[in-house]
């Protein structure tokens, strides 16, 4: 069960649960990549600048933006913080924004997923 005592650890565990559910989607890589590239363009941040902010090689960010790979849970959390984004921003289709996760913060999402899985 998630406790309130160690929110950082709970946050990471909840994010992992949510991302695990998302990864079941066949197009998660492309969707994440398109949204990451879109948000970087909107914020006028180059892939090289973003890579430096994250401490990764620019080729890694390029692969994420192209949908070749998705970042690990560790980097998803960092990406959200740096871009001041919500998890739903990364996995919602901009052409069909009626995704039920799009308006939730990461913490709200963690709680929703934990409750759905009977962890709370």
Secondary structure by P-SEA (a helix, b strand, c coil): ccccccaaaaaaaaaaaaaaaaacccaaaaaaaaaaaaaaaaacccaaaaaaaacccaaaaaaaaaccccccaaaaaaaaaaaccccccccccccccccccccccaaaaaaaaaaaaccc
